[in-house]
Amino acid sequence: MTAAGTPRRSLRAVGAIAALGLVLTACADTSEGDDPTATGGTAGGGTDSISVGTTDVITSLDPAGSYDNGSFAVQNQVFPFLLNTPYGSPDVEPDIAESAEFTAPNEYTVTLKEGLTFANGHELTSSDVKFSFDRQLGIADPNGPSSLLYNLDSVAAPDERTVVFTLKSENDQTFPQILSSPVGPIVDEEVFSPTELTPADTIVAEKAFGGQYLITDYTENELIRYEAFEDYMGLLEPAVTKVVTAQYFTEETSLKLAVQQGDVDVAFRSLSPTDLADLAQDENVTVHEGPGGEIRYIVFNFATQPYGTDTADADEAKALAVRQAAAHLLDRQALSEEIYQGSFTPLYSYVPDGLTGAAEPLKELYGDGAGAPDADAAAAALSEAGVETPVALNLQYSPDHYGNSSDEEYAMIEAQLEASGLFDVSLQSTLWDTYSTERREDVYPAYQLGWFPDYSDADNYLSPFFLPENFLGNHYEDDAATEAILGQASEADEAARTALIEDAQRIVAEDLSTLPYLQGAQVAVAGTDITGVTLDASFKFRYAPLGR
């Protein structure tokens, strides 16, 4: 806030700042007549049914119990949000809110629309909103998104339509975007438990939904039947298609055959690069591409990695040298070309290319300084710290969550680390349902993760990972990184904020809490008769625009 006499800011202005000038907005491969916002469709109008196939895995239908793309892909269809991103835009606007704005430097006030209800007929009021955010912080599930609310001090509901968020630091440039993220779904306080996760069966049976769709049949990670919610009153258009069925596949090849043979109309996340290349030659389907914020990275557990704080030979300098050596040896270009045929590109930044503030400190600090690996630099880092080689490193990955190519990807990473003789890697894999829990229990000294952004802002690649008590739970904490990350989140001047984002990346690049290496695009494959496939910089794939 620059002047005491101007305490209010419009939502549009805040959204523009939060988006940081990102212009990657595109409704992928849609013709002039296929604009999903121009269909004029109503719930149940036009197409009766469409099927979607995916290999994603759902962790929890309860928004407090999941922080992964597979779960959010479901929640985004069925739960209401205070703010949301319209099709083709990364900027947030009021969704079930009538208005949303800063009414003081540390107060964000939302006024709800009149007459809001859940699909079960329960009124949706400010009390439900307060309940939704209070339970996120109260439950603080280790697999949940509550870490996104690091700047939230309290929530008040002074009347049925007004919600006041009091923030710990002023001028939070990301808070409007956070309200549209996985921590933002509004849930029915008459159905959800305030103190523990609510089972999916209860949520479905009680019809505790208020988005464009409700769920009428739910078998987790097998089949979901969505039906258009007739009384949806949010920002987005009513669903074009009355019924959408989502089918879950365990194998990418099965998903490829299903869309190729017309057993599903749309395939989204994930198909192998080989399958995508094959499908691109099939005249019966269309491959849609859009801007992507997905990244792949290795997480180091500061407690259990070689020389970590909980090991018998704990040594901070040696532990850092091990991380540095791995960074010197990683060959991103080979991974991009040989495993992903260019569908993932080398990433040397913590904030991916395309977002304001993206820098490349990993290219400058590690390898040959130009992006290629350097075995001599790796050997020097270990030698200077007195580390005996080869270093025994347990490296874990999930074979089912990030696509079948993970097997080849991590076999290549193992080979890259061992080629120099500096590492002896024990490579192991675990299925995601177990992996997602064990990774936070100090079981894996170093392990694979991927990240699909909650909102299109550089902060979303910093705050969840590198603040104290972060989502990774890898025991990393650095005062300078925390100061830079919290500083950028409340800096209204764009140039100053960009500089803080760059500073934060340099700090974490020197510490190497994580080691990013690939950045991917969004890809969906659909039958040629399917319209409304929308892949944009909101990074949300929504079923409601789909038609035939």
Secondary structure, 3 states (H helix, E strand, C coil): CCCCCCCCECHHHHHHHHHCCCCCCCCCCCCHHHCHHHCCCCCCCCCCEEEEEECCCCCCCCHHHCCCHHHHHHHHHHCCCCEECCCCCCCCEECCEEEEEEEECCEEEEEECCCCECCCCCECCHHHHHHHHHHHHHHCCCCCCHHHHCCEEEEEEEECCEEEEEECCCCCCCHHHHCCCCCCCCCCCCCCCCCCCCCHHHHHHCCCCCCCEEEEEEECCCEEEEEECCCCCCCCCCCCCCEEEEEECCCHHHHHHHHHCCCCCEEECCCCHHHHHHHCCCCCEEEEEEEEEEEEEEEECCCCCCCCCCCCCCCHHHHHHHHHHHHHHCCHHHHHHHHCCCCEEECCCCCCCCCCCCCCHHHHHCCCCCCCCCHHHHHHHHHHCCCCCCEEEEEEECCCCCCCHHHHHHHHHHHHHHHCCCEEEEEEECCHHHHHHHCCCCCCCEEEEEECCCCCCHHHHCHHHHCCCCCCCCCCCCHHHHHHHHHHHCCCCHHHHHHHHHHHHHHHHHHCCEEEEEEEEEEEEEECCCECCCCCCCCCCCCCCCEC
